[in-house]
Structures are given as C-alpha cells and as structure tokens.
C-alpha cells in the first residue's frame, strides 16, 4: 500500500513538473519580444498562486491587490494565467475595442461538464452556437421590444404590494416570487401561484444558488485541474461529484420543465402567448433535419431568460430594501417626488421621465451592492499586449466590476447609498459614469436582458415607495435592530439576511394596495 502511495505521489509530481516545464517553453515561444507580464503575486513553482486565489468575496481581495499592483495585475494557478482589471478604461479597451479577442469563455468544467449548464449561452464558448443563442434571445429583449412586457411587470409589482401587506416579514420571499412570476409569464405564459404547485420557483432558487456557488474561479479545484472530473463519486475527497450530480439534475429540470409544459399546452390548445409559444410555432416541421437543433436553441434561450429574470434583479431589490432602512432621508426625498407627480395613484411607466430621483435610485441600487461583483471571466483567444504588458494566449481576464463602481475618484464616498450623485439641477447628470457600464458585464458578453431588468427595477421601486415606509425592525424593547450591509460571496451576490419594518404609509395607501387586485 505504501509502495502504491509513493508511486502515485511520484507520478503526480512528475506530471506537474512536466506541465510546468511545458508551460515555460510555450510562454517563451509565444512572447519572443520578451514583454513583461503585468505585476502580481509571484506564487510558487508548479502550483503558482493556487492557494492565494481568494474564495470568499474575491472582489474585495482583488481590490486590495489593485492598491499594491495597479489596476491590471497577473497571477497563475496550476499553469492557468489570470488577469484582473479594475479600471473602466482597461475594460473598455480589452472587452469592447478588442472584443474579437476577449469574448471567449473558460472551459468551466464543474459548471458546464459536470452540472450541464451548457444550455446557458452566458457560459458557452464564443462561436456560431453562442451567436445563434444570443440572437434568439435578443429578438425578445432588445430595447425596442421590452415595453411590450410593461403590463406584466406592472401587475407583478402590484401583486407584490398585496403580498407585502399580508406578510411583510416575508419580504425576501415576496421579492423572489415577484420576479419569478414576471419572467415565467413573459418566457412561458405560465402563472406562478403563491403555493408554487409547479415547483418552478423553488427549482429556480436551487439552480441559481448552485450557480452562485461555482461561478468564481477557484471555487472548485476541478476547474483548474479538469482531469479530476473522472474521479469516482465514492472516493474520499470527491464531494464535488455528489454536489455536481444533484445540481445537474436541477439544471435539467430548470431548462426542460417549463418548456415541456408549454409544448404540452400547445398540443392541447391551452398555451398562453409567450416567448416559448412564439418560438415553438416558428420551428421547422418535425421531420425537418434542422428541427432538433433549432428547438434546443429556442428552449435554451427561454431558460436563460428564466435564469436572469428570476434572480439577478432579486438581489438588487433586496439591497434596495436594506438601503431604505439605512437611509431614511433618501426614502423621504423619493416619496416627496412620487407624491408630487402621482397625486395619490400608482406609478406607470409613462411617469418615468417625470421621476428623476427614482431613476437615480435605480442606478444607485445597481451600483451600491452589485449582483455580480466579478464579471464571468473572458478568455483571451490569442496572445496580446496592453500598456506594454504581455497577455498570454488563454488568459482568463476578470473584470472587477465592484472595484470600478466603488472607485472613490468617480463615486465620492462609494460605500454610501446616495442617488443624488447621479443628479444635477433635478435631472440625471449624464457626466457621471452610469453603473450599467460594469454592472451588466462587458463587451459582446454584456447581459442582453439588461433593458428588461432596468424596467423591472423602476416599476417595482416606484410602486414600493409610493405606498410603503421601510425602516429597521424593532427588538422586544422597541429598539431598532442594527442592519449591517453585508453581501454573500459567489458569482451572484445577495444581501446577508436582515430584518426591516414595512408599513403602509397611510390608510389610503393601504386601501390602494387592497383595491389593486380589482384593477388587474
């Protein structure tokens, strides 16, 4: 047994040494000019900086490294090169101007190969398959068509107000339900009830929690050492395989469940108008050789809309509730604007031009507590040079969106929730950097659902503040419970659990909320 152990150790060590030597030879061949690499932690032979990669809130650690190494720094892990950029200028130059070289994705062994998230084009390799998926999705969510969903978003906002009135302590659950309801109606024409008999809302919650757990580099060693995917589930240390097996089941349920339900409804003649029904009706005849591939693309585009709509905006609104409890003066100013414009009615989308303070709050809510503090890494297709530094082929380039949107040179007191940073003379100040430049990703990989998300945030924030007051919860001695604005760690980041007090502003406001069901 000892001999077997020693042999295995020597064999593994030899493989790592050979890999290290190969990497050095390859690096020298691809960089004949001998350009320097960007500064960064040096690491150790073979393993490089493997154990320096932060797994808990890496955006904060990277922000500290920026202070030491500059707004572009470099490190490696098991031979895989990484570059983190923390400036908008560098992000624009690489991800926008050189997008043809920086639009690919990493292999993402855990997510794509073990968990089967290949349906999500956000993680697909750059190429024709990705283009087909992106184009299909874009047809239903570009800025010229998203207004067709205004009525669905408005009704979901008012239903949210009613749930909040019935059980304000469950506001976190109600937020998730509101966005799941909205996107399920848009994507599939399916109505999610409070009881969620279909289980779609719960499936979405589990699926997106798994995504949050695995999305950042270094979360699972198998992403850095893909051969580990062949380790049997029963071996000690293979706990990642057990997680992947369950998450794979959830991923398939997430992508196929509602799609198959709509297919059944179409056959029965009970399907409601939706993205899915339109795509299904456009598919070639079932005997056509193109049918299978086109249906997979259509199914996947709907699933991506479900994923984005059911989660990313959830975190932003949860952060908004936290901000309102922490910054009562901001809440008061927003309500003054709403009262002046609405005159005792609910907001509509056509009120938006008259509500600059609310629009500033949408921007600040996206900036203050980011849903995706680190962009999904972009992969350099070919070797490159930037500012005199060498960027090796295959480098994973990470945009630290958190650092960009908390830069004190751009946003004074960046940790403070202050919508007025986006206002000048009562109007949106276009000279102030819009958080959308980083909060939705970069380049050709920017989130294509951002226009729908922006509309959702506006209509829900304006509805909430028109009829509710939000403040810190009280303890048994009627003293305010302190709220600490902390966020979870992961590809998707959420506010840590907190409590707040949510009360209708007036008796009339309460009546409006109750009567809103009759208006639907």
Residue pairs with C-beta under 8 A, 6 or more apart in sequence:
16 46
16 47
16 78
17 46
19 46
19 78
19 79
20 45
20 46
20 79
23 79
27 392
30 383
30 392
30 393
31 383
31 390
31 392
33 390
35 385
35 388
35 389
35 390
36 388
36 389
36 390
37 74
37 389
37 390
37 392
38 69
38 70
38 72
38 73
38 74
38 83
38 389
38 391
39 69
39 70
39 73
39 74
40 49
40 65
40 69
40 73
40 74
40 75
41 49
41 52
41 65
41 73
41 75
42 49
43 49
43 50
43 52
43 75
43 76
43 77
46 78
47 77
47 78
48 75
48 76
48 77
48 78
48 79
49 75
49 76
49 77
50 77
50 78
50 218
50 224
52 75
53 75
53 77
53 217
53 218
54 60
54 61
54 62
54 218
55 216
55 218
55 219
55 489
56 489
57 373
57 487
57 489
58 216
58 218
58 374
58 489
59 370
59 373
59 374
59 400
59 401
59 402
59 403
60 402
62 84
62 86
62 374
62 398
62 400
62 403
63 86
63 400
63 402
63 403
63 406
65 73
65 84
66 73
66 84
66 86
66 400
66 403
71 85
71 86
71 87
71 90
72 83
72 84
72 85
72 86
72 87
72 90
72 386
72 387
72 389
73 83
73 84
74 81
74 82
74 83
74 389
75 81
75 82
76 82
77 217
77 218
77 224
78 224
78 225
80 224
80 394
80 396
81 392
81 394
81 395
81 396
82 217
82 377
82 395
82 396
82 397
82 398
83 391
83 395
83 396
83 397
83 398
84 397
84 398
84 400
85 91
85 94
85 397
85 398
85 399
85 400
86 400
86 403
86 404
87 404
87 407
88 404
88 433
88 437
88 438
90 386
90 387
91 399
91 404
91 438
91 442
93 386
94 101
94 102
94 378
94 384
94 386
94 397
94 443
95 102
95 103
95 378
95 397
95 399
95 442
95 443
95 444
95 445
96 442
96 443
98 384
99 443
99 444
100 381
101 380
101 381
101 382
101 384
102 378
102 379
102 380
102 381
102 397
102 443
103 126
103 378
103 381
103 443
103 444
103 445
104 125
104 126
104 378
104 379
104 380
104 381
105 123
105 124
105 125
105 126
105 376
105 377
105 378
105 379
106 217
106 223
106 377
106 379
106 396
107 113
107 223
107 226
108 117
108 123
108 223
109 222
109 223
109 226
109 228
109 229
110 214
110 219
110 220
110 222
110 223
110 240
110 244
111 117
111 123
111 211
111 214
111 215
112 118
112 123
113 226
113 229
114 222
114 229
114 240
114 241
114 244
114 248
115 210
115 214
115 244
115 247
115 248
115 251
116 248
116 251
116 252
117 123
117 211
117 251
118 124
119 251
119 255
119 296
119 299
119 300
119 303
119 304
120 300
120 303
120 304
120 307
121 129
121 130
121 133
121 134
121 137
121 300
121 301
121 304
122 304
122 376
122 445
122 447
123 376
124 130
124 133
126 379
126 381
126 444
132 297
133 297
133 300
133 301
133 304
134 448
136 279
136 297
136 298
136 301
137 301
137 304
137 305
137 448
137 449
138 448
139 145
140 275
140 278
140 301
140 305
141 305
141 448
141 449
141 451
141 452
142 448
142 451
143 451
146 451
146 452
146 455
147 349
147 455
149 182
149 186
149 452
149 455
150 349
150 455
150 459
152 182
152 185
152 186
153 182
153 455
153 456
153 459
153 460
154 348
154 349
154 459
155 520
156 178
156 179
156 181
156 182
156 185
157 178
157 459
157 460
157 463
158 346
158 463
158 513
158 516
158 517
158 519
158 520
159 178
159 181
159 516
159 517
159 520
160 174
160 175
160 177
160 178
160 460
160 463
160 464
161 463
161 464
161 467
161 468
161 513
161 516
162 513
162 514
162 516
162 517
163 170
163 174
163 177
163 178
163 194
164 171
164 174
164 464
164 468
164 502
164 513
165 504
165 510
165 513
165 514
167 174
168 501
168 502
168 503
169 499
171 321
171 500
171 502
172 318
172 497
175 314
175 317
175 318
175 321
176 201
176 205
176 310
176 314
177 192
177 194
177 196
177 201
178 460
179 309
179 310
179 311
179 313
179 314
179 317
179 456
180 192
180 200
180 201
180 204
180 309
180 310
181 191
181 192
182 309
182 456
183 305
183 306
183 308
183 309
183 310
184 190
184 191
184 192
184 200
184 258
184 306
184 310
185 191
185 272
185 274
186 274
186 275
186 305
186 309
186 452
187 258
187 274
187 275
187 276
187 302
187 305
187 306
187 309
188 258
188 259
188 261
188 262
188 274
188 275
188 276
188 302
188 306
189 262
189 265
189 271
189 272
189 273
189 274
189 276
189 277
190 198
190 200
190 258
190 261
190 262
190 272
190 274
192 198
192 200
192 201
196 202
198 257
198 258
198 261
199 257
200 257
200 258
201 310
203 250
203 253
203 254
203 257
204 254
204 306
204 307
204 310
204 311
206 250
207 247
207 250
207 251
207 253
207 254
207 307
208 307
208 310
208 311
208 492
210 243
210 247
210 250
210 251
211 307
211 491
211 492
212 488
212 490
212 491
212 492
212 493
212 494
213 219
213 490
213 491
214 220
214 247
214 491
215 376
215 490
215 491
215 492
216 374
216 489
216 490
216 491
217 223
217 224
217 377
217 396
217 398
218 224
220 240
221 228
221 240
222 228
222 229
222 240
228 240
231 237
231 238
231 241
232 238
232 241
233 241
233 242
233 245
254 303
254 306
254 307
255 299
255 300
255 303
256 299
258 276
258 302
258 306
259 276
259 299
259 302
259 303
262 271
262 274
262 276
262 277
262 280
263 280
265 271
265 272
266 277
266 280
266 281
271 277
275 301
275 302
275 305
276 298
276 302
279 298
279 301
279 302
280 295
280 298
282 298
283 291
283 294
283 295
283 298
284 290
284 291
284 294
285 291
304 449
305 449
308 447
308 449
308 453
309 449
309 452
309 453
309 456
311 492
312 371
312 372
312 447
312 449
312 453
312 492
313 371
313 453
313 456
313 457
314 494
315 369
315 371
315 492
315 493
315 494
315 495
316 365
316 366
316 369
316 371
316 453
316 457
317 365
317 457
317 460
317 461
318 494
318 495
319 365
319 368
319 369
319 487
319 495
320 361
320 365
320 457
320 461
320 464
321 470
321 500
321 502
322 369
322 483
322 485
322 495
322 498
322 500
323 330
323 364
323 365
323 368
323 369
323 417
323 485
324 330
324 331
324 465
324 470
324 471
324 500
325 470
325 471
325 472
325 483
325 498
325 500
325 501
326 417
326 472
326 483
326 485
327 417
327 418
328 471
330 361
330 417
330 418
330 419
331 465
331 469
331 470
333 357
334 357
334 358
334 361
334 419
334 465
335 465
335 466
335 505
337 355
337 356
337 357
337 358
338 347
338 355
338 358
338 462
338 465
338 466
339 466
341 347
341 351
341 354
341 355
342 351
342 466
344 508
344 512
345 512
346 463
346 466
346 467
346 512
346 516
347 355
347 459
347 462
347 463
347 466
349 455
349 458
349 459
351 462
352 358
352 359
352 458
355 462
356 423
356 426
356 427
356 428
357 419
357 423
358 458
358 461
358 462
358 465
359 422
359 428
359 458
360 419
360 420
360 421
360 422
360 423
360 428
361 419
361 461
362 454
362 457
362 458
362 461
363 419
363 422
363 434
363 435
363 436
364 417
364 418
364 419
364 421
364 422
364 435
365 457
365 461
366 435
366 436
366 439
366 457
367 405
367 411
367 435
367 439
368 417
369 485
369 487
369 493
369 495
370 401
370 402
370 405
370 439
370 493
371 439
371 492
371 493
371 494
372 401
372 439
372 441
372 491
372 492
372 493
373 400
373 401
373 402
373 487
373 493
374 398
374 399
374 400
374 401
374 402
374 491
375 398
375 399
375 400
375 401
375 438
375 441
375 442
375 445
376 441
376 445
376 491
377 396
377 397
377 398
378 396
378 397
378 398
378 399
378 442
378 443
378 445
379 394
379 395
379 396
379 397
380 391
380 392
380 393
380 394
380 395
380 396
380 397
381 393
382 393
383 390
383 391
383 392
383 393
384 390
384 391
385 391
391 397
399 438
399 441
399 442
401 438
401 439
401 441
404 437
404 438
405 411
405 414
405 435
405 438
405 439
406 414
406 415
407 414
408 414
410 432
410 433
411 421
411 433
412 421
421 432
422 428
422 429
422 432
423 429
424 431
436 450
436 454
440 446
440 447
440 450
440 453
441 447
447 453
464 470
466 509
467 504
467 505
467 509
467 510
467 512
467 513
468 502
468 503
468 504
468 505
468 509
469 502
469 503
469 504
469 505
470 500
470 501
470 502
471 480
471 500
471 501
471 503
472 480
472 481
472 482
472 483
472 499
472 500
472 501
473 480
473 481
473 499
473 500
473 501
474 480
474 481
474 501
475 481
481 499
483 498
483 499
483 500
484 496
484 498
485 495
486 495
486 496
487 493
487 494
487 495
487 496
488 494
488 495
488 496
504 510
504 513
